[in-house]
Amino acid sequence: MFKSKKLFIAVAFSTLLIGGCSKDSSEVKEDETKKADEEPAVEETINEETNFAPLTGEAVKEEITQRPIIVTINNHPAARPQSGIGAADIIYEMLAEGNVTRLLAVYQSELPENIGPVRSARSYFVDLAKGYDAFYVAHGYSPEAKSLLSNNVVDNINGMDYDGTLFKRSKDRVAPHNSYITSENILNGAEKVDASMIYREKVSQAFYEPDERGKIGNEKSQIDIYYGNSEYFHNSYVYDHESNRYGRQSAGVDTKDMLSGETLSLANVLFFEMQHQTIDNEGRQEIDLTSGGNAYVFQNGYMREVKWSNIDGIPMAVEESGELVKLVPGKSWVHFVPSSPGLQAMVKTQP
């Protein structure tokens, strides 16, 4: 009797143990199955490669292999609104002669169907194109720029050589405000001069990550810059909190791309203070792009006072540590401002 009871207890214990192990084993298998189902998705996310545009920091479907293209665009009031400026990754605005500014539009992420009006080169335009290792497009040149272009300091085409062929004149405007070039003719021109359009010299630029707030400095909602006393060269930028972008106006008129009819939307607006010198009776300027100096950076509705330095041929905003100032992913507009009268005199802000 004692032996039978002992055997019953042993069998019962064994049954309980086996049942418990069977249940645990089932749960482990279920967990392992769930993990096995989940792992490929996680691995796919980790292995998924995201490409970013080098000059805007924005995500793009395919890696950009296009060499940067820089076009000198006329900014005279008679040349506005310009065509193709909305597609530029970066636009530089600077004095050409007197208080008249010109634009250098840098294209890489996309190349618009038509660009212009195209205007003449200056030596410091060529210097900037060289810094980007860009294919440079202009119509005309100063004596100093002509020397640089003739010596092939940068790969280029010029309307002085291809007026009426690669460059077309619009009947809607009068010269010199009516020279345009298509994207197709830019690429045809590059082929004519045997210029590679492959992106080789990588541009170093820093951008905020998606989880970085990037709101540093003093909150400012509007920025105004005056080149001289003419209202035509009074530019305003107003920050929009919903889009996290700046709208732009010149002489109180929205800056629009004539191709799309859309007002430009900018993630960053920068101002670099530089030494300017008048070099001839035409009022042409020489601008020092190498020495560095004071700078203002506007992004996310905030203003920062930083420095600029020439990094591998390109003026860029830098921290006191020498590291690049991070930009908000998107398009940027950069002003070169004469050190006399300087940033404080030319750039005004509102809270």
C-alpha positions in Angstrom: 0.0 0.0 0.0 2.8 2.3 0.9 4.6 1.5 -2.3 1.5 2.1 -4.5 0.9 5.5 -2.9 4.6 6.4 -3.4 4.3 5.3 -7.1 1.1 7.4 -7.6 2.8 10.5 -6.2 5.8 9.9 -8.5 3.6 9.5 -11.6 1.5 12.5 -10.7 4.6 14.6 -10.2 6.0 13.4 -13.4 2.8 14.2 -15.2 2.7 17.7 -13.7 6.3 18.3 -14.6 5.8 17.1 -18.2 2.7 19.2 -18.6 4.5 22.2 -17.3 7.4 21.7 -19.5 5.1 21.2 -22.5 3.3 24.5 -21.8 6.6 26.4 -21.4 8.0 24.8 -24.5 4.9 25.8 -26.5 5.2 29.4 -25.3 8.9 29.5 -26.2 8.1 28.2 -29.6 5.4 30.9 -30.1 7.8 33.6 -28.9 10.5 32.3 -31.2 8.0 32.3 -34.1 6.9 35.8 -33.3 10.6 37.0 -33.2 11.3 35.1 -36.4 8.4 37.0 -38.1 9.5 40.3 -36.7 13.3 40.0 -37.3 13.2 40.4 -41.1 11.2 43.7 -40.9 13.7 45.1 -38.4 16.7 43.9 -40.5 15.1 45.5 -43.6 14.7 48.8 -41.8 18.3 48.7 -40.6 19.7 47.8 -44.0 17.5 50.2 -45.9 19.8 52.9 -47.4 18.6 56.5 -47.4 20.2 58.9 -49.9 20.5 62.6 -49.1 21.1 65.5 -51.4 24.6 66.9 -50.7 23.6 70.6 -50.9 20.2 70.5 -49.2 20.4 67.5 -46.8 17.0 66.3 -48.0 16.2 62.7 -48.5 16.1 61.6 -52.2 15.2 58.4 -53.9 18.5 57.8 -55.7 22.1 58.8 -54.9 22.9 62.1 -56.6 25.8 61.8 -59.1 25.2 65.0 -61.0 28.0 67.5 -60.8 26.9 70.9 -59.5 26.0 73.5 -62.1 26.3 77.2 -61.3 24.5 79.8 -63.4 24.9 83.6 -63.1 21.3 85.0 -63.1 20.4 88.6 -63.7 18.7 90.3 -60.7 18.0 93.7 -62.3 14.3 94.7 -61.7 13.8 94.3 -65.5 14.9 90.6 -65.2 12.3 89.6 -62.6 10.7 87.2 -62.1 13.5 84.9 -63.0 13.1 81.4 -64.4 14.4 78.3 -62.7 15.4 79.8 -59.4 13.0 77.7 -57.4 14.9 74.6 -58.4 18.3 75.8 -57.1 19.7 74.1 -54.0 21.5 77.3 -53.0 21.3 80.8 -54.3 24.1 83.3 -53.6 23.3 87.0 -53.9 26.1 89.6 -54.1 27.0 92.9 -55.7 28.2 93.0 -59.3 28.6 96.7 -59.8 27.4 99.7 -57.8 24.5 98.5 -55.7 23.1 96.1 -58.3 23.2 92.5 -57.2 23.4 89.3 -59.2 22.5 85.7 -58.3 24.6 82.6 -58.5 22.2 79.7 -58.6 23.7 76.3 -57.6 21.9 73.3 -59.2 22.4 69.7 -58.3 19.3 68.0 -56.9 17.3 69.1 -59.9 17.9 71.0 -63.1 14.9 73.1 -64.3 13.7 73.2 -67.9 14.7 76.8 -68.5 17.0 79.2 -66.6 17.5 82.9 -66.8 17.9 85.6 -67.6 21.6 84.6 -67.7 24.1 87.4 -67.1 27.9 88.0 -67.1 30.6 86.6 -65.0 32.8 88.2 -62.4 36.1 86.8 -61.1 34.7 86.0 -57.7 31.8 84.1 -59.4 34.4 82.0 -61.0 36.2 81.5 -57.7 33.0 80.2 -56.1 32.3 77.9 -59.1 35.8 76.5 -58.7 35.2 75.8 -55.0 32.2 73.7 -55.9 34.0 72.1 -58.9 30.9 73.2 -60.7 30.1 73.5 -64.4 29.7 77.3 -64.8 27.3 79.1 -67.1 27.3 82.8 -67.8 26.6 85.3 -70.6 29.4 87.8 -70.8 32.3 88.6 -68.4 34.4 91.3 -66.8 38.0 91.5 -68.0 39.2 89.6 -64.9 36.6 86.9 -65.3 37.3 86.6 -69.1 41.0 85.8 -68.3 40.0 83.1 -65.8 37.5 81.5 -68.1 39.8 81.6 -71.1 42.4 79.8 -69.0 39.8 77.1 -68.1 40.0 77.7 -64.4 36.6 76.1 -64.4 34.7 74.1 -67.0 32.3 76.5 -68.5 30.2 77.7 -71.4 29.4 81.4 -72.1 26.8 83.2 -74.1 29.4 85.2 -75.8 30.4 82.1 -77.7 27.0 80.5 -78.1 24.5 83.4 -78.4 21.6 82.2 -80.5 22.6 78.5 -80.3 22.9 77.2 -76.8 21.6 80.6 -75.4 18.3 81.9 -76.7 16.9 85.4 -76.5 13.4 85.9 -75.2 11.2 88.3 -77.2 9.4 89.3 -74.0 12.3 91.3 -72.7 15.1 93.5 -74.0 18.8 92.8 -73.9 20.7 92.3 -71.7 17.8 91.0 -69.7 16.6 88.3 -72.1 19.2 85.6 -72.4 18.0 82.1 -71.4 19.4 78.6 -71.5 17.6 75.2 -71.2 18.8 72.3 -69.1 19.2 70.3 -72.4 21.5 73.0 -73.8 23.6 73.1 -70.6 24.3 69.4 -70.9 24.9 69.8 -74.7 27.3 72.6 -73.9 29.2 70.4 -71.4 29.5 67.8 -74.1 30.8 70.4 -76.6 33.6 71.5 -74.2 34.3 67.9 -73.1 33.4 68.5 -69.5 32.5 65.6 -67.2 29.2 66.0 -65.4 30.0 63.4 -62.8 30.0 64.6 -59.1 33.6 64.1 -58.0 34.7 66.8 -55.6 32.4 66.2 -52.6 31.1 69.3 -50.8 31.2 69.1 -47.0 28.0 70.5 -45.4 26.4 69.7 -42.1 22.7 69.3 -41.5 20.4 68.8 -38.5 19.1 65.2 -37.9 15.3 64.8 -37.9 15.3 64.6 -34.1 17.4 67.7 -33.5 15.4 70.8 -32.6 17.9 73.3 -34.0 16.3 76.3 -32.4 19.3 78.3 -31.2 19.8 82.0 -30.7 17.3 84.9 -30.6 13.8 84.5 -32.0 13.3 86.6 -35.1 10.3 86.6 -37.5 11.4 89.0 -40.2 14.8 89.9 -41.8 15.5 92.9 -44.1 18.6 93.7 -46.0 19.2 96.8 -48.0 21.8 97.0 -50.8 22.2 100.8 -51.2 19.1 103.1 -51.1 17.1 101.6 -53.9 13.9 99.8 -52.9 14.5 97.4 -55.8 17.4 95.9 -53.8 15.6 95.8 -50.5 15.0 92.1 -49.7 12.7 90.8 -46.9 12.4 87.3 -45.4 9.4 86.4 -43.2 9.3 83.2 -41.2 6.3 80.9 -41.4 5.8 78.7 -38.3 3.6 76.2 -40.0 6.0 75.4 -42.9 9.2 76.1 -40.9 10.3 78.1 -44.0 11.1 81.7 -45.0 9.2 83.5 -47.8 11.2 86.1 -49.7 10.3 89.5 -51.2 12.2 92.1 -53.2 10.9 95.6 -53.3 7.7 94.4 -51.6 7.0 91.8 -54.3 7.2 88.0 -53.6 10.2 86.3 -55.1 8.7 83.8 -57.5 9.9 81.3 -60.1 8.5 82.3 -63.4 8.3 78.7 -64.5 6.2 77.5 -61.6 4.6 80.7 -60.4 5.5 79.6 -56.8 7.0 81.8 -54.2 10.4 80.6 -53.0 10.5 78.7 -49.7 13.8 78.7 -47.9 15.0 76.7 -44.9 18.1 78.8 -44.2 19.0 82.5 -44.8 22.7 83.4 -44.3 24.7 86.6 -44.4 28.5 86.7 -44.7 30.3 90.0 -44.1 33.1 90.4 -46.7 35.7 92.9 -47.9 34.5 94.6 -51.1 36.5 96.9 -53.3 35.5 98.9 -56.4 38.0 98.2 -59.1 37.0 100.3 -62.2 34.9 103.2 -63.4 32.0 100.9 -64.1 31.7 100.3 -60.4 32.6 96.6 -60.7 33.5 94.9 -57.4 36.2 92.6 -56.1 35.0 90.5 -53.2 37.3 88.6 -50.7 35.9 85.1 -50.4 38.9 83.7 -48.4 39.6 85.8 -45.3 36.6 84.9 -43.2 34.6 87.1 -40.9 31.3 87.7 -39.2 28.1 86.0 -40.2 24.4 85.8 -39.4 22.4 82.5 -39.7 18.6 82.5 -39.7 16.8 79.1 -39.4 13.8 77.8 -37.5 12.7 81.4 -36.8 15.9 82.1 -34.8 19.0 84.2 -35.5 22.6 83.3 -34.6 25.7 85.4 -34.8 28.6 83.1 -36.0 31.6 83.3 -38.2 32.3 82.3 -41.8 35.4 80.6 -43.2 36.5 79.4 -46.6 36.3 75.7 -46.5 37.9 74.0 -49.6 37.1 77.1 -51.7 33.5 77.7 -50.4 32.5 80.3 -47.8 30.7 78.5 -45.0 29.2 79.3 -41.6 31.3 78.0 -38.8 31.1 77.7 -35.0 33.7 79.1 -32.7 35.2 75.6 -32.5 35.7 75.7 -36.3 33.0 73.1 -36.9 30.4 73.7 -39.6 27.2 75.3 -38.5 24.4 72.8 -39.1 21.7 73.8 -41.6 18.1 72.9 -41.6 17.5 70.4 -44.5 16.1 72.4 -47.4 17.1 75.2 -49.8 19.3 78.1 -48.7 19.8 81.8 -49.7 23.2 83.3 -49.0 24.0 87.0 -49.0 27.5 88.5 -49.4 27.5 91.8 -47.5 30.1 94.5 -47.8 32.1 94.9 -44.5 31.5 98.7 -45.0 28.9 99.5 -43.9 28.6 95.9 -42.5 26.1 93.5 -41.2 24.7 95.7 -38.4 24.0 98.6 -40.8 22.6 96.5 -43.7 20.7 93.7 -42.0 17.6 94.6 -39.8 15.5 92.2 -37.9 12.1 92.1 -36.1 11.1 89.8 -33.2 
